[in-house]
Amino acid sequence: MPLPVAEVSGRYLSLEERLRIADLHLGGTGVRAIAALVGRFGLLP
């Protein structure tokens, strides 16, 4: 039985986003570059 698809949240990362971030991090991509690639920008000045 397939798992139900969760609603997209602006606050929480999906499993797919978490896995992509982990792959990018392991590949040596910086934090700010990862944020730009996944479209999640922090509140940093």
mmCIF entry with sequence, helices, sheets and N, C-alpha, C, O atoms, coordinates in Angstrom:
data_MODEL
# 
_entry.id   MODEL 
# 
_entity.id                         1 
_entity.type                       polymer 
_entity.pdbx_number_of_molecules   1 
# 
_entity_poly.entity_id                      1 
_entity_poly.type                           'polypeptide(L)' 
_entity_poly.nstd_linkage                   no 
_entity_poly.nstd_monomer                   no 
_entity_poly.pdbx_seq_one_letter_code       MPLPVAEVSGRYLSLEERLRIADLHLGGTGVRAIAALVGRFGLLP 
_entity_poly.pdbx_seq_one_letter_code_can   MPLPVAEVSGRYLSLEERLRIADLHLGGTGVRAIAALVGRFGLLP 
_entity_poly.pdbx_strand_id                 A 
# 
loop_
_entity_poly_seq.entity_id 
_entity_poly_seq.num 
_entity_poly_seq.mon_id 
_entity_poly_seq.hetero 
1 1  MET n 
1 2  PRO n 
1 3  LEU n 
1 4  PRO n 
1 5  VAL n 
1 6  ALA n 
1 7  GLU n 
1 8  VAL n 
1 9  SER n 
1 10 GLY n 
1 11 ARG n 
1 12 TYR n 
1 13 LEU n 
1 14 SER n 
1 15 LEU n 
1 16 GLU n 
1 17 GLU n 
1 18 ARG n 
1 19 LEU n 
1 20 ARG n 
1 21 ILE n 
1 22 ALA n 
1 23 ASP n 
1 24 LEU n 
1 25 HIS n 
1 26 LEU n 
1 27 GLY n 
1 28 GLY n 
1 29 THR n 
1 30 GLY n 
1 31 VAL n 
1 32 ARG n 
1 33 ALA n 
1 34 ILE n 
1 35 ALA n 
1 36 ALA n 
1 37 LEU n 
1 38 VAL n 
1 39 GLY n 
1 40 ARG n 
1 41 PHE n 
1 42 GLY n 
1 43 LEU n 
1 44 LEU n 
1 45 PRO n 
# 
_struct_asym.id          A 
_struct_asym.entity_id   1 
# 
loop_
_struct_conf.conf_type_id 
_struct_conf.id 
_struct_conf.pdbx_PDB_helix_id 
_struct_conf.beg_label_comp_id 
_struct_conf.beg_label_asym_id 
_struct_conf.beg_label_seq_id 
_struct_conf.pdbx_beg_PDB_ins_code 
_struct_conf.end_label_comp_id 
_struct_conf.end_label_asym_id 
_struct_conf.end_label_seq_id 
_struct_conf.pdbx_end_PDB_ins_code 
_struct_conf.beg_auth_comp_id 
_struct_conf.beg_auth_asym_id 
_struct_conf.beg_auth_seq_id 
_struct_conf.end_auth_comp_id 
_struct_conf.end_auth_asym_id 
_struct_conf.end_auth_seq_id 
_struct_conf.pdbx_PDB_helix_class 
_struct_conf.details 
_struct_conf.pdbx_PDB_helix_length 
HELX_P HELX_P1 AA1 LEU A 15 ? LEU A 26 ? LEU A 15 LEU A 26 1 ? 12 
HELX_P HELX_P2 AA2 VAL A 31 ? VAL A 38 ? VAL A 31 VAL A 38 1 ? 8  
# 
_struct_conf_type.id          HELX_P 
_struct_conf_type.criteria    ? 
_struct_conf_type.reference   ? 
# 
loop_
_atom_site.group_PDB 
_atom_site.id 
_atom_site.type_symbol 
_atom_site.label_atom_id 
_atom_site.label_alt_id 
_atom_site.label_comp_id 
_atom_site.label_asym_id 
_atom_site.label_entity_id 
_atom_site.label_seq_id 
_atom_site.pdbx_PDB_ins_code 
_atom_site.Cartn_x 
_atom_site.Cartn_y 
_atom_site.Cartn_z 
_atom_site.occupancy 
_atom_site.B_iso_or_equiv 
_atom_site.pdbx_formal_charge 
_atom_site.auth_seq_id 
_atom_site.auth_comp_id 
_atom_site.auth_asym_id 
_atom_site.auth_atom_id 
_atom_site.pdbx_PDB_model_num 
ATOM 1   N N  . MET A 1 1  ? 0.850  -1.171 0.000  1.00 0.00 ? 1  MET A N  1 
ATOM 2   C CA . MET A 1 1  ? 0.000  0.000  0.000  1.00 0.00 ? 1  MET A CA 1 
ATOM 3   C C  . MET A 1 1  ? 0.900  1.241  0.000  1.00 0.00 ? 1  MET A C  1 
ATOM 4   O O  . MET A 1 1  ? 1.779  1.346  0.855  1.00 0.00 ? 1  MET A O  1 
ATOM 5   N N  . PRO A 1 2  ? 0.710  2.171  -0.922 1.00 0.00 ? 2  PRO A N  1 
ATOM 6   C CA . PRO A 1 2  ? 1.555  3.372  -0.974 1.00 0.00 ? 2  PRO A CA 1 
ATOM 7   C C  . PRO A 1 2  ? 1.270  4.296  0.218  1.00 0.00 ? 2  PRO A C  1 
ATOM 8   O O  . PRO A 1 2  ? 0.160  4.334  0.748  1.00 0.00 ? 2  PRO A O  1 
ATOM 9   N N  . LEU A 1 3  ? 2.295  5.028  0.615  1.00 0.00 ? 3  LEU A N  1 
ATOM 10  C CA . LEU A 1 3  ? 2.140  5.978  1.703  1.00 0.00 ? 3  LEU A CA 1 
ATOM 11  C C  . LEU A 1 3  ? 1.367  7.198  1.219  1.00 0.00 ? 3  LEU A C  1 
ATOM 12  O O  . LEU A 1 3  ? 1.505  7.591  0.061  1.00 0.00 ? 3  LEU A O  1 
ATOM 13  N N  . PRO A 1 4  ? 0.562  7.798  2.077  1.00 0.00 ? 4  PRO A N  1 
ATOM 14  C CA . PRO A 1 4  ? -0.158 9.007  1.674  1.00 0.00 ? 4  PRO A CA 1 
ATOM 15  C C  . PRO A 1 4  ? 0.814  10.166 1.469  1.00 0.00 ? 4  PRO A C  1 
ATOM 16  O O  . PRO A 1 4  ? 1.825  10.267 2.163  1.00 0.00 ? 4  PRO A O  1 
ATOM 17  N N  . VAL A 1 5  ? 0.509  11.015 0.537  1.00 0.00 ? 5  VAL A N  1 
ATOM 18  C CA . VAL A 1 5  ? 1.356  12.176 0.261  1.00 0.00 ? 5  VAL A CA 1 
ATOM 19  C C  . VAL A 1 5  ? 1.001  13.268 1.256  1.00 0.00 ? 5  VAL A C  1 
ATOM 20  O O  . VAL A 1 5  ? -0.162 13.648 1.390  1.00 0.00 ? 5  VAL A O  1 
ATOM 21  N N  . ALA A 1 6  ? 2.013  13.768 1.952  1.00 0.00 ? 6  ALA A N  1 
ATOM 22  C CA . ALA A 1 6  ? 1.783  14.813 2.952  1.00 0.00 ? 6  ALA A CA 1 
ATOM 23  C C  . ALA A 1 6  ? 1.607  16.162 2.261  1.00 0.00 ? 6  ALA A C  1 
ATOM 24  O O  . ALA A 1 6  ? 2.091  16.386 1.151  1.00 0.00 ? 6  ALA A O  1 
ATOM 25  N N  . GLU A 1 7  ? 0.905  17.043 2.946  1.00 0.00 ? 7  GLU A N  1 
ATOM 26  C CA . GLU A 1 7  ? 0.724  18.390 2.423  1.00 0.00 ? 7  GLU A CA 1 
ATOM 27  C C  . GLU A 1 7  ? 2.064  19.110 2.399  1.00 0.00 ? 7  GLU A C  1 
ATOM 28  O O  . GLU A 1 7  ? 2.925  18.880 3.248  1.00 0.00 ? 7  GLU A O  1 
ATOM 29  N N  . VAL A 1 8  ? 2.225  19.982 1.414  1.00 0.00 ? 8  VAL A N  1 
ATOM 30  C CA . VAL A 1 8  ? 3.444  20.783 1.324  1.00 0.00 ? 8  VAL A CA 1 
ATOM 31  C C  . VAL A 1 8  ? 3.361  21.877 2.376  1.00 0.00 ? 8  VAL A C  1 
ATOM 32  O O  . VAL A 1 8  ? 2.339  22.552 2.505  1.00 0.00 ? 8  VAL A O  1 
ATOM 33  N N  . SER A 1 9  ? 4.431  22.045 3.119  1.00 0.00 ? 9  SER A N  1 
ATOM 34  C CA . SER A 1 9  ? 4.461  23.039 4.183  1.00 0.00 ? 9  SER A CA 1 
ATOM 35  C C  . SER A 1 9  ? 5.580  24.028 3.926  1.00 0.00 ? 9  SER A C  1 
ATOM 36  O O  . SER A 1 9  ? 6.668  23.648 3.495  1.00 0.00 ? 9  SER A O  1 
ATOM 37  N N  . GLY A 1 10 ? 5.315  25.284 4.187  1.00 0.00 ? 10 GLY A N  1 
ATOM 38  C CA . GLY A 1 10 ? 6.358  26.287 4.082  1.00 0.00 ? 10 GLY A CA 1 
ATOM 39  C C  . GLY A 1 10 ? 7.295  26.266 5.271  1.00 0.00 ? 10 GLY A C  1 
ATOM 40  O O  . GLY A 1 10 ? 8.386  26.834 5.231  1.00 0.00 ? 10 GLY A O  1 
ATOM 41  N N  . ARG A 1 11 ? 6.856  25.601 6.336  1.00 0.00 ? 11 ARG A N  1 
ATOM 42  C CA . ARG A 1 11 ? 7.639  25.591 7.567  1.00 0.00 ? 11 ARG A CA 1 
ATOM 43  C C  . ARG A 1 11 ? 8.554  24.376 7.685  1.00 0.00 ? 11 ARG A C  1 
ATOM 44  O O  . ARG A 1 11 ? 9.682  24.492 8.163  1.00 0.00 ? 11 ARG A O  1 
ATOM 45  N N  . TYR A 1 12 ? 8.078  23.228 7.255  1.00 0.00 ? 12 TYR A N  1 
ATOM 46  C CA . TYR A 1 12 ? 8.838  21.984 7.423  1.00 0.00 ? 12 TYR A CA 1 
ATOM 47  C C  . TYR A 1 12 ? 9.349  21.473 6.082  1.00 0.00 ? 12 TYR A C  1 
ATOM 48  O O  . TYR A 1 12 ? 8.719  21.678 5.045  1.00 0.00 ? 12 TYR A O  1 
ATOM 49  N N  . LEU A 1 13 ? 10.497 20.805 6.118  1.00 0.00 ? 13 LEU A N  1 
ATOM 50  C CA . LEU A 1 13 ? 11.065 20.205 4.915  1.00 0.00 ? 13 LEU A CA 1 
ATOM 51  C C  . LEU A 1 13 ? 10.427 18.848 4.648  1.00 0.00 ? 13 LEU A C  1 
ATOM 52  O O  . LEU A 1 13 ? 10.148 18.086 5.574  1.00 0.00 ? 13 LEU A O  1 
ATOM 53  N N  . SER A 1 14 ? 10.205 18.562 3.385  1.00 0.00 ? 14 SER A N  1 
ATOM 54  C CA . SER A 1 14 ? 9.699  17.250 3.013  1.00 0.00 ? 14 SER A CA 1 
ATOM 55  C C  . SER A 1 14 ? 10.866 16.259 3.036  1.00 0.00 ? 14 SER A C  1 
ATOM 56  O O  . SER A 1 14 ? 12.030 16.657 3.093  1.00 0.00 ? 14 SER A O  1 
ATOM 57  N N  . LEU A 1 15 ? 10.544 14.990 2.993  1.00 0.00 ? 15 LEU A N  1 
ATOM 58  C CA . LEU A 1 15 ? 11.591 13.969 2.954  1.00 0.00 ? 15 LEU A CA 1 
ATOM 59  C C  . LEU A 1 15 ? 12.455 14.151 1.705  1.00 0.00 ? 15 LEU A C  1 
ATOM 60  O O  . LEU A 1 15 ? 13.677 14.015 1.762  1.00 0.00 ? 15 LEU A O  1 
ATOM 61  N N  . GLU A 1 16 ? 11.818 14.455 0.594  1.00 0.00 ? 16 GLU A N  1 
ATOM 62  C CA . GLU A 1 16 ? 12.560 14.667 -0.652 1.00 0.00 ? 16 GLU A CA 1 
ATOM 63  C C  . GLU A 1 16 ? 13.545 15.832 -0.512 1.00 0.00 ? 16 GLU A C  1 
ATOM 64  O O  . GLU A 1 16 ? 14.685 15.733 -0.965 1.00 0.00 ? 16 GLU A O  1 
ATOM 65  N N  . GLU A 1 17 ? 13.111 16.939 0.114  1.00 0.00 ? 17 GLU A N  1 
ATOM 66  C CA . GLU A 1 17 ? 14.003 18.076 0.329  1.00 0.00 ? 17 GLU A CA 1 
ATOM 67  C C  . GLU A 1 17 ? 15.151 17.709 1.254  1.00 0.00 ? 17 GLU A C  1 
ATOM 68  O O  . GLU A 1 17 ? 16.293 18.106 1.020  1.00 0.00 ? 17 GLU A O  1 
ATOM 69  N N  . ARG A 1 18 ? 14.852 16.952 2.305  1.00 0.00 ? 18 ARG A N  1 
ATOM 70  C CA . ARG A 1 18 ? 15.898 16.535 3.242  1.00 0.00 ? 18 ARG A CA 1 
ATOM 71  C C  . ARG A 1 18 ? 16.956 15.679 2.554  1.00 0.00 ? 18 ARG A C  1 
ATOM 72  O O  . ARG A 1 18 ? 18.152 15.850 2.789  1.00 0.00 ? 18 ARG A O  1 
ATOM 73  N N  . LEU A 1 19 ? 16.509 14.763 1.707  1.00 0.00 ? 19 LEU A N  1 
ATOM 74  C CA . LEU A 1 19 ? 17.452 13.888 1.003  1.00 0.00 ? 19 LEU A CA 1 
ATOM 75  C C  . LEU A 1 19 ? 18.295 14.676 0.004  1.00 0.00 ? 19 LEU A C  1 
ATOM 76  O O  . LEU A 1 19 ? 19.494 14.430 -0.135 1.00 0.00 ? 19 LEU A O  1 
ATOM 77  N N  . ARG A 1 20 ? 17.663 15.623 -0.688 1.00 0.00 ? 20 ARG A N  1 
ATOM 78  C CA . ARG A 1 20 ? 18.407 16.454 -1.644 1.00 0.00 ? 20 ARG A CA 1 
ATOM 79  C C  . ARG A 1 20 ? 19.454 17.284 -0.914 1.00 0.00 ? 20 ARG A C  1 
ATOM 80  O O  . ARG A 1 20 ? 20.592 17.388 -1.372 1.00 0.00 ? 20 ARG A O  1 
ATOM 81  N N  . ILE A 1 21 ? 19.083 17.874 0.213  1.00 0.00 ? 21 ILE A N  1 
ATOM 82  C CA . ILE A 1 21 ? 20.017 18.670 1.005  1.00 0.00 ? 21 ILE A CA 1 
ATOM 83  C C  . ILE A 1 21 ? 21.174 17.802 1.490  1.00 0.00 ? 21 ILE A C  1 
ATOM 84  O O  . ILE A 1 21 ? 22.326 18.232 1.446  1.00 0.00 ? 21 ILE A O  1 
ATOM 85  N N  . ALA A 1 22 ? 20.884 16.593 1.949  1.00 0.00 ? 22 ALA A N  1 
ATOM 86  C CA . ALA A 1 22 ? 21.941 15.685 2.407  1.00 0.00 ? 22 ALA A CA 1 
ATOM 87  C C  . ALA A 1 22 ? 22.906 15.351 1.273  1.00 0.00 ? 22 ALA A C  1 
ATOM 88  O O  . ALA A 1 22 ? 24.121 15.338 1.470  1.00 0.00 ? 22 ALA A O  1 
ATOM 89  N N  . ASP A 1 23 ? 22.367 15.082 0.093  1.00 0.00 ? 23 ASP A N  1 
ATOM 90  C CA . ASP A 1 23 ? 23.220 14.781 -1.063 1.00 0.00 ? 23 ASP A CA 1 
ATOM 91  C C  . ASP A 1 23 ? 24.099 15.977 -1.428 1.00 0.00 ? 23 ASP A C  1 
ATOM 92  O O  . ASP A 1 23 ? 25.289 15.819 -1.700 1.00 0.00 ? 23 ASP A O  1 
ATOM 93  N N  . LEU A 1 24 ? 23.510 17.167 -1.432 1.00 0.00 ? 24 LEU A N  1 
ATOM 94  C CA . LEU A 1 24 ? 24.279 18.372 -1.752 1.00 0.00 ? 24 LEU A CA 1 
ATOM 95  C C  . LEU A 1 24 ? 25.362 18.614 -0.706 1.00 0.00 ? 24 LEU A C  1 
ATOM 96  O O  . LEU A 1 24 ? 26.488 18.972 -1.049 1.00 0.00 ? 24 LEU A O  1 
ATOM 97  N N  . HIS A 1 25 ? 25.026 18.419 0.562  1.00 0.00 ? 25 HIS A N  1 
ATOM 98  C CA . HIS A 1 25 ? 25.985 18.607 1.648  1.00 0.00 ? 25 HIS A CA 1 
ATOM 99  C C  . HIS A 1 25 ? 27.147 17.626 1.519  1.00 0.00 ? 25 HIS A C  1 
ATOM 100 O O  . HIS A 1 25 ? 28.308 18.009 1.661  1.00 0.00 ? 25 HIS A O  1 
ATOM 101 N N  . LEU A 1 26 ? 26.832 16.365 1.252  1.00 0.00 ? 26 LEU A N  1 
ATOM 102 C CA . LEU A 1 26 ? 27.888 15.356 1.085  1.00 0.00 ? 26 LEU A CA 1 
ATOM 103 C C  . LEU A 1 26 ? 28.770 15.666 -0.119 1.00 0.00 ? 26 LEU A C  1 
ATOM 104 O O  . LEU A 1 26 ? 29.947 15.307 -0.146 1.00 0.00 ? 26 LEU A O  1 
ATOM 105 N N  . GLY A 1 27 ? 28.196 16.334 -1.107 1.00 0.00 ? 27 GLY A N  1 
ATOM 106 C CA . GLY A 1 27 ? 28.957 16.717 -2.295 1.00 0.00 ? 27 GLY A CA 1 
ATOM 107 C C  . GLY A 1 27 ? 29.806 17.960 -2.099 1.00 0.00 ? 27 GLY A C  1 
ATOM 108 O O  . GLY A 1 27 ? 30.537 18.365 -3.003 1.00 0.00 ? 27 GLY A O  1 
ATOM 109 N N  . GLY A 1 28 ? 29.713 18.576 -0.905 1.00 0.00 ? 28 GLY A N  1 
ATOM 110 C CA . GLY A 1 28 ? 30.550 19.734 -0.611 1.00 0.00 ? 28 GLY A CA 1 
ATOM 111 C C  . GLY A 1 28 ? 29.909 21.078 -0.904 1.00 0.00 ? 28 GLY A C  1 
ATOM 112 O O  . GLY A 1 28 ? 30.593 22.101 -0.859 1.00 0.00 ? 28 GLY A O  1 
ATOM 113 N N  . THR A 1 29 ? 28.623 21.107 -1.201 1.00 0.00 ? 29 THR A N  1 
ATOM 114 C CA . THR A 1 29 ? 27.931 22.364 -1.474 1.00 0.00 ? 29 THR A CA 1 
ATOM 115 C C  . THR A 1 29 ? 27.741 23.130 -0.168 1.00 0.00 ? 29 THR A C  1 
ATOM 116 O O  . THR A 1 29 ? 27.406 22.545 0.862  1.00 0.00 ? 29 THR A O  1 
ATOM 117 N N  . GLY A 1 30 ? 27.957 24.434 -0.218 1.00 0.00 ? 30 GLY A N  1 
ATOM 118 C CA . GLY A 1 30 ? 27.824 25.275 0.966  1.00 0.00 ? 30 GLY A CA 1 
ATOM 119 C C  . GLY A 1 30 ? 26.370 25.496 1.367  1.00 0.00 ? 30 GLY A C  1 
ATOM 120 O O  . GLY A 1 30 ? 25.447 25.273 0.584  1.00 0.00 ? 30 GLY A O  1 
ATOM 121 N N  . VAL A 1 31 ? 26.193 25.937 2.600  1.00 0.00 ? 31 VAL A N  1 
ATOM 122 C CA . VAL A 1 31 ? 24.859 26.120 3.163  1.00 0.00 ? 31 VAL A CA 1 
ATOM 123 C C  . VAL A 1 31 ? 24.039 27.128 2.372  1.00 0.00 ? 31 VAL A C  1 
ATOM 124 O O  . VAL A 1 31 ? 22.876 26.867 2.065  1.00 0.00 ? 31 VAL A O  1 
ATOM 125 N N  . ARG A 1 32 ? 24.614 28.259 2.041  1.00 0.00 ? 32 ARG A N  1 
ATOM 126 C CA . ARG A 1 32 ? 23.875 29.289 1.304  1.00 0.00 ? 32 ARG A CA 1 
ATOM 127 C C  . ARG A 1 32 ? 23.537 28.830 -0.106 1.00 0.00 ? 32 ARG A C  1 
ATOM 128 O O  . ARG A 1 32 ? 22.464 29.143 -0.621 1.00 0.00 ? 32 ARG A O  1 
ATOM 129 N N  . ALA A 1 33 ? 24.441 28.093 -0.730 1.00 0.00 ? 33 ALA A N  1 
ATOM 130 C CA . ALA A 1 33 ? 24.178 27.565 -2.065 1.00 0.00 ? 33 ALA A CA 1 
ATOM 131 C C  . ALA A 1 33 ? 23.056 26.530 -2.024 1.00 0.00 ? 33 ALA A C  1 
ATOM 132 O O  . ALA A 1 33 ? 22.209 26.497 -2.917 1.00 0.00 ? 33 ALA A O  1 
ATOM 133 N N  . ILE A 1 34 ? 23.048 25.693 -1.000 1.00 0.00 ? 34 ILE A N  1 
ATOM 134 C CA . ILE A 1 34 ? 21.980 24.704 -0.842 1.00 0.00 ? 34 ILE A CA 1 
ATOM 135 C C  . ILE A 1 34 ? 20.646 25.418 -0.671 1.00 0.00 ? 34 ILE A C  1 
ATOM 136 O O  . ILE A 1 34 ? 19.656 25.044 -1.301 1.00 0.00 ? 34 ILE A O  1 
ATOM 137 N N  . ALA A 1 35 ? 20.611 26.446 0.178  1.00 0.00 ? 35 ALA A N  1 
ATOM 138 C CA . ALA A 1 35 ? 19.375 27.202 0.397  1.00 0.00 ? 35 ALA A CA 1 
ATOM 139 C C  . ALA A 1 35 ? 18.856 27.776 -0.913 1.00 0.00 ? 35 ALA A C  1 
ATOM 140 O O  . ALA A 1 35 ? 17.654 27.736 -1.177 1.00 0.00 ? 35 ALA A O  1 
ATOM 141 N N  . ALA A 1 36 ? 19.749 28.307 -1.727 1.00 0.00 ? 36 ALA A N  1 
ATOM 142 C CA . ALA A 1 36 ? 19.339 28.886 -3.005 1.00 0.00 ? 36 ALA A CA 1 
ATOM 143 C C  . ALA A 1 36 ? 18.819 27.798 -3.948 1.00 0.00 ? 36 ALA A C  1 
ATOM 144 O O  . ALA A 1 36 ? 17.840 28.013 -4.661 1.00 0.00 ? 36 ALA A O  1 
ATOM 145 N N  . LEU A 1 37 ? 19.464 26.642 -3.953 1.00 0.00 ? 37 LEU A N  1 
ATOM 146 C CA . LEU A 1 37 ? 19.058 25.561 -4.848 1.00 0.00 ? 37 LEU A CA 1 
ATOM 147 C C  . LEU A 1 37 ? 17.703 24.971 -4.494 1.00 0.00 ? 37 LEU A C  1 
ATOM 148 O O  . LEU A 1 37 ? 16.928 24.610 -5.379 1.00 0.00 ? 37 LEU A O  1 
ATOM 149 N N  . VAL A 1 38 ? 17.416 24.872 -3.198 1.00 0.00 ? 38 VAL A N  1 
ATOM 150 C CA . VAL A 1 38 ? 16.140 24.285 -2.783 1.00 0.00 ? 38 VAL A CA 1 
ATOM 151 C C  . VAL A 1 38 ? 15.058 25.340 -2.583 1.00 0.00 ? 38 VAL A C  1 
ATOM 152 O O  . VAL A 1 38 ? 13.905 25.012 -2.303 1.00 0.00 ? 38 VAL A O  1 
ATOM 153 N N  . GLY A 1 39 ? 15.440 26.620 -2.731 1.00 0.00 ? 39 GLY A N  1 
ATOM 154 C CA . GLY A 1 39 ? 14.455 27.689 -2.619 1.00 0.00 ? 39 GLY A CA 1 
ATOM 155 C C  . GLY A 1 39 ? 14.035 27.992 -1.203 1.00 0.00 ? 39 GLY A C  1 
ATOM 156 O O  . GLY A 1 39 ? 12.932 28.491 -0.976 1.00 0.00 ? 39 GLY A O  1 
ATOM 157 N N  . ARG A 1 40 ? 14.892 27.700 -0.246 1.00 0.00 ? 40 ARG A N  1 
ATOM 158 C CA . ARG A 1 40 ? 14.609 27.974 1.165  1.00 0.00 ? 40 ARG A CA 1 
ATOM 159 C C  . ARG A 1 40 ? 15.670 28.930 1.682  1.00 0.00 ? 40 ARG A C  1 
ATOM 160 O O  . ARG A 1 40 ? 16.816 28.539 1.904  1.00 0.00 ? 40 ARG A O  1 
ATOM 161 N N  . PHE A 1 41 ? 15.288 30.163 1.869  1.00 0.00 ? 41 PHE A N  1 
ATOM 162 C CA . PHE A 1 41 ? 16.235 31.159 2.357  1.00 0.00 ? 41 PHE A CA 1 
ATOM 163 C C  . PHE A 1 41 ? 15.922 31.482 3.806  1.00 0.00 ? 41 PHE A C  1 
ATOM 164 O O  . PHE A 1 41 ? 14.760 31.654 4.175  1.00 0.00 ? 41 PHE A O  1 
ATOM 165 N N  . GLY A 1 42 ? 16.956 31.565 4.624  1.00 0.00 ? 42 GLY A N  1 
ATOM 166 C CA . GLY A 1 42 ? 16.782 31.879 6.032  1.00 0.00 ? 42 GLY A CA 1 
ATOM 167 C C  . GLY A 1 42 ? 16.548 33.364 6.244  1.00 0.00 ? 42 GLY A C  1 
ATOM 168 O O  . GLY A 1 42 ? 16.430 34.134 5.292  1.00 0.00 ? 42 GLY A O  1 
ATOM 169 N N  . LEU A 1 43 ? 16.485 33.740 7.481  1.00 0.00 ? 43 LEU A N  1 
ATOM 170 C CA . LEU A 1 43 ? 16.262 35.135 7.827  1.00 0.00 ? 43 LEU A CA 1 
ATOM 171 C C  . LEU A 1 43 ? 17.565 35.856 8.121  1.00 0.00 ? 43 LEU A C  1 
ATOM 172 O O  . LEU A 1 43 ? 17.583 36.839 8.861  1.00 0.00 ? 43 LEU A O  1 
ATOM 173 N N  . LEU A 1 44 ? 18.641 35.377 7.549  1.00 0.00 ? 44 LEU A N  1 
ATOM 174 C CA . LEU A 1 44 ? 19.942 35.992 7.773  1.00 0.00 ? 44 LEU A CA 1 
ATOM 175 C C  . LEU A 1 44 ? 20.033 37.312 7.010  1.00 0.00 ? 44 LEU A C  1 
ATOM 176 O O  . LEU A 1 44 ? 19.478 37.447 5.919  1.00 0.00 ? 44 LEU A O  1 
ATOM 177 N N  . PRO A 1 45 ? 20.740 38.288 7.593  1.00 0.00 ? 45 PRO A N  1 
ATOM 178 C CA . PRO A 1 45 ? 20.887 39.582 6.925  1.00 0.00 ? 45 PRO A CA 1 
ATOM 179 C C  . PRO A 1 45 ? 21.731 39.490 5.673  1.00 0.00 ? 45 PRO A C  1 
ATOM 180 O O  . PRO A 1 45 ? 21.947 40.498 4.999  1.00 0.00 ? 45 PRO A O  1 
# 
